[in-house]
Amino acid sequence: MTHDVSETGDAITSTEARHRIFSIVGAATGNLVEWYDFYVYAFTAIYFSAEFFPAGDQTSQLLNTSAIFFAGFLLRPIGSWLFGMIADRYGRRTSMVISVLAMCLGSAIIAVLPTYASIGLAAPILLFLVRVMQGLSVGGEYGTSATYMSEVAIGGRRGFYASFQYVTLIGGQLLATLVLAIEQLFLTQAEMREWGWRVPFAIGAVVAVIAFYLRRGLHETISDETRSKQGSGTIAETFRASGRNFLIVVGFTAGGSLIFYTYTTYMGKYLVNTAGFTKEAATNTMTVVLLVYMLMQPLFGWISDLIGRKTSMILFTGLSTLTTVPLMTAIGATKSPVTAFILITVALAIVSLYTSISGLVKAEMFPAHVRAIGVGLAYAIGNALFGGSAEYVALWLKSANMETTFYWYVTAMMAIGFVVSLIMPNPKKGGYLQGHGTEH
């Protein structure tokens, strides 16, 4: 029998605590695979872009592959609506199982996809269609996994446990960079361009099968009664129940996603194209950066348990507004991998104030019967418009000799996020997870 963990008390047995931790691990493992598969595209694009878009220089080729990366983001709102509806009406577990299967299939197809030289224009078209499917999948993944992990987290330590969503999200990026770094040790540039870029996609497809079996055994967190409520899992009910909160989540997600992708997926290309690093040096630097960033998440999640979500959000947006221009300028000017590592790590420490509680702070704003669709759709809209476009906007401005304009663009979005953080509801004064031990 299932129950709404958001509506129960905090008095739990040690057995139930172990079950909840196991559930977090199970959900997090699938989350890692989902994001690994999605980010492999971004990290290997520098090798396969010419295979699908043979005309033009490196920057124009990367613009084309970044446009397809962005297209995957644009499909996220639809994926969030679809999988959020499934999660709120049919259960979180069902939604998470379907999403990981779709991501698995997409990676398997890319691993064997013919290039432009073999099938001409059909190659980039097929690549685009596969990324559309993966965009739908990952659009549904965030909202459902964020909701699930927030609901099973133990009251009083919810920030700490919910932070493992981003541990595995970043872990997906880290695993993608590690696979790429290992390949670079054993394969030549020509081999990487010819076939080496396919290997990470094949690995992702295989590992996703394991995640599928783990997710099948997860405990469900939403009751039949809640799933059957009128309007459950619908956009109309989401706006009726929490319309203002929905807009607030879109507001701070826009800046949060933009700065996250600036310092993670785009940063490797920035080190190559602007700072003048070799591809190998950029990959190695970002591998270490992402490892440290991943390990930061539980620390900042724990800090949020002490100081509150609202305070964490105000610190994140305020500090990011003040530091983005000087940090991006310094990173672009450095020639030292050590200096680059320090600067990017400082930036990501600030971003950790947000990413460690990203899913949780959103889940606290929606009632259970529209939580997955509310979290996922609000996140997907802000993320698609601003996070997904980060690389494309940065590269386009660079090609137009206006690179520093991108720094100010990020700064402006973080300033908007600061205002939104000031007006957002304070979970310590109530919140939809309050009944299950929201700690403030």
N, C-alpha and C positions, 0 to 999 in steps of 0.2 A: 504493500500500500504506500502511495506517495503522499507527500504533504508539502505545503508551501513553506519552505524553510524561512522565508522572509516574514512569516507571520507567527512563528513559534517562539518560545522562550529560549534563554541562553543555557539553561541547565541541561547539559548533555553528558552522556557517559563517555568513558575513555574509549569504548568500542566505537561509539558514534563518531568521536573525534578522529579516530584512525580511518573510518570509512570516508569522512569528509576530506581528509588529507589525500587518501587514495583517489577520490573523485577529482580533486584538483590536479593531481599528477596525471591522471588519465586524460582529462580535458586539455591540460597543458601540452602533453605529448602530441596530440592531434594538432593543436595550435602551432607547435613548432614545425611540424611537417607542412602544414598549410602555408606558412610564411616562408619557409625554406623554398618551396616550389615557386612561390610568387617572386621572391627576390633573386633567385637564380637567373631569371631573365635580365634583371637590371645589371647584375654583376658580370654576366658573360656577353652582354650586348657589344662591348668594345671589341670582341672577337668575331661575332657572327653578323654584325650589322652590314658589312660589305657583302656577305653571302646572300642577303635578301634585298639589299639596296646597293647595287654595285656602282652607281654613278655618284660622283661628287667626292669632296674631301672628307676627312674623318669627322669633323664637326657636323656636316650636313647629314652624314650617315647616322650619327648618333641622334640627331634631331628626329630622323624618321623612326628609329627604334624607340626613342623616348615618346614619340607621338602615340605609338601603339601601346606603350606602357601606360600613358595617360588615358588612352581609350579604355583600358582595363579598369581604371579608376572610375570613369564615367558610368560604367555598368554597375558599380557598387551600390548605388541607391536602389536599383531594381533588385539586386541580390539581397540587400538588407531587408527590403520589403517582403520578398518571397520567403526567405529563410526565417525572418522574424515572425511572419505570419505562421509558418510551420511550427516554430518553437513555442509560440504563445497558444496555439490551438492544439497541437499534437505532441508537444513535449520538446524540451531542450535537447535531449539525447538524439531523437530522431533527426532533428535539424543538423546537428553536428556530424552525424554519420553520413548524411547525404552530401554535405559540403566537402568533406575530406575525400569522398569518392570522386566527386567532380574534379577536384584539384589533381588527384592522382591520374585520372584519364587525360587531362590536359598536358601534364608533364610527359606522359608516355608518348603522346602524339608529337610533341615538339622534339623529343629525342630522336625520332625517325623521319622528321619532316624534310622533304626534298627542298633544295635551295633554288634560287633564281636561275642558276646555270642549268638546272635539270628541267624545270617546268615553267620557267618564265614568271609572268605576273601572278600566276596562281600561287606562287610561294609566299609572297608577302600577304596575299589575301587570306590564305589558310592560317598563317601566323596570327593575323588579326582576329580571325574567328575563334581560334583556340584561346587567345588572350581574353576575348569576350567571355567565354565560358569560365575561365579562371577568375575573371573580374567578378562575375556573379557569385562564384563560390566563396572568394575571400570577402566579398561584401557581406555575405551571410555569416561568415565565420566570426568576425569581430563582435558583432552585437550578441550573438548567441553564446559564445564562449565567455565574453565579459559578464553577461547576465548569469550564466551558470556558475562561474567561479566566485562571483560576488555573493550568490545565494548560498553556496556551500561553505564559504569562509566562516571561521569561528568568530563570534562576537567578541569585541575588545581587541582583536588582532586582525580585523578584516583588511586593513590597509596592507599589512605585511603579507597575508596570504594572497590577496587579490593581485599583488605586485607580480606574482609569478606568471600572470598573463603576458606581461611585457618581458619577463625573463625569457620565456619561450619565443615570443615574437622576435626579440633581438637575437635569441639563440638561433632562430631560423636564418637570419642574416649572417650571423657568425659562422654557422655551418656551411652556408653557401660560399663565404669567403675562404674558409678553410679548405674546402674541396677545390676551389679555384687555385689557392696557393700551392697545394700539393701537386696539382696538375702542372703548374708553372715550373715546378722543380724538375719534372721528368719529361716534359714535352717542349718541343721547339715552338716558336711563334707560328710557323707554318702549320704544324700539327694541331695547334690550338684552333687556328682558323678553319682548318679542313674538317676536323672531326672532334677535337678535344672538348669543344664547348657543349657537345651533346651529352657527355658523360654525366654532368651534374643533374640534368633533367631525368636521365634514366635512373639515377640513384634515388631521386625524389619520388618517382613513381613506385619504386619497390618499397621504400620505407613507409609510404602512405598506406600500403596494405596492412602493415603492422598497426598503424594508428587506427585504422578502421576496426580491427578486432578489439583494441583497447576501448574504444568508444562504445562498442556494442554492450559492454558490461557496466557502463556508468549508471549510477543511481539517478533517478529522475527527481527534479526539485520542484515541479509545479503539479498541483493536484488536479484531478478531474473536474472538481467544482470550479476552480479558477479558469481552467481551459474552456469551460462551457459558458462562461459569463457572456452576456450580450455585448457584442462589439470586440470581443477578445481578438487581439492580433490584427486590428484594423487601423488604418491611418486616421479615420474619422474619430474613433474612440480615443486614440492617442492625443489628438488635439483637444478633444473635449475634456479629457482627464488632466493633461499636463502640457497644454499648448505653449505656455510661456516658458516652461522648463525646456521644451523641445528647441525653441529658438535660442535659448541660452547655451545649450549644448552645441548647437551648430556654430554659435559665435566663438566659443573658446576652442572648438575643434579645428576651426579654420586656421588659426595661428599655430595651434599645437602641432597639427599635421604638417604644415608648411615648414616649420623649423626642425621638426623631427627628420623629415626627408632631406632637408638641406644638409644636416650634419651626419647623415647616414648614407643613403643610397647615392646622393649626388656628390658627396664629399670625395669619393675615390676619383671620379672624373675631374673634379675641381683641382685635386692635387696634381693630376696629370696635365690638364689643359692650361691651368693658371700658374701653379707653383713650379711646374716643370719636372715633377717626379717621373721616374720610369713607371710603367704599369706594375711591375713587380714590387717596387718600393711602396707605391700607393696601396696595393693589395695587402702587403705585410703590415703597413702602418694601420690600416683600417681594421685588420684582423685583431690586432692587440687592443685598439680603441674599443671595438665592439665587445670584446671579452670583459674589459673593465666596466663598460657601460652596463652590460648584462648583470654583472655582480653588484652594481650599485642599486638595482631596483628594490630588493628587499629592505635595504637600509632606508631608502627614502619612503617606502611604504610604511615602515615602522615609525618613521618620523611623523608621517601624516596621522598615525594613530595617536600621537602625542599632541600635535599642534592643531589638528583638524584639517579637513580637505580644503575649506575655503582659504585658510591661511597659506597652505601649500600652493594653491592656484594663484593667489595674489603675488607671492614671492616669485613663482615661475614667470608669470607674464611681465611683472615689473623688472626683474633682473634681465630678462631676455630683451626687453625694449632698450635697456641701457647698454648692453654688451654686444649685440649682434654686429654692428658696423665695425667696431675695433677688432673683434675676434676674427671676422671674415677677412678683413684687411691684413691682419697679421699672418693668418694662415696662408693667404695667397702670396705673401712676400717671402715666406720662409723657404729655405733650401734644406733644412735639417729635419729628418724624420722624427727625431726626438722632440724637437720644438713643436712640430705639427701634432704629434701625439699629445703633448701637454695641453696645447691650445684647444684641440678638439675635445679632449676629455673634460676640460673646464666647462666648455659649452654644453656638453652632454650631462654634466652634473646638474646644471641649471635645468635642463630639459627633463631630468629625472624627477624633479618635483611634480611634474605633470604625468609623465609616462607610467610611473610606478602606481598611480591611482587612476589612470585614464578611464578604464572600464568601470571601476567602482564609483567614481564621482558621478558618472552618468547614470549608473544603475540606481543610485540613491534618489534620483529625481523622477522615477516612473513607478507606478503600481504594477504588481505582478502580472496582471492579465494583458498589459501592453508593454512590458519592460523590454523584451527582446527586440520588438519592432521599433520601439522608441529609441533605445540605445543605438541599435544598428543603423537605422535610417538617418537619425540626426548626425551620427558620426560619419556616415557614408557621404552625405551631402557636403559637409565641410571638408572632408578628406578628399573627395573627388575633385572639387573645384580648386582647392589650394594645395593639398598634399600631392596629389597626382600630377599637378601641373608644375611642381617645383623644378624638376630637371629641365623640362621644356622651356620654361620662362628663363631660367638661368642661362641655358645654352643659347637661346635666341638673343638675349641681351648681350651676351659675350660676342656673338657673331655680328651684332650691330655696334660693337665697340662701346657698349654702355654697361659693362659688367657691374660696376659699383652701384648702379640703380637697383640691382637685385637685392643688395644688402639693405637698402632703405625700404624696399618693398616688404621684406621680412620684418623689419623694424616697425613699419606702420601696422602690419597685421598683428603684431604682438602688443602694440599699444591699444588696438581695439580689444584684444583679448584681456588686457588689464582692466579696461572699463567693464567688460562683461563679468570678470571675476569679482569685481566690487559689488555688482548688483545680484549675483547668483544667490540662491537660497543657501543658508548655512545648515548642513546636515546635522550639526550638533543641537540645533533647535527643532529638530524633527526631520523626517525623511522617510521614504517608503521602505527602507531597510531598518528603520529605527526599532521596530518591534522585535527584530531578531538581533538585538544587541549592538546596534550602531553605537559606537563607543562614546559619543559626546552628547 
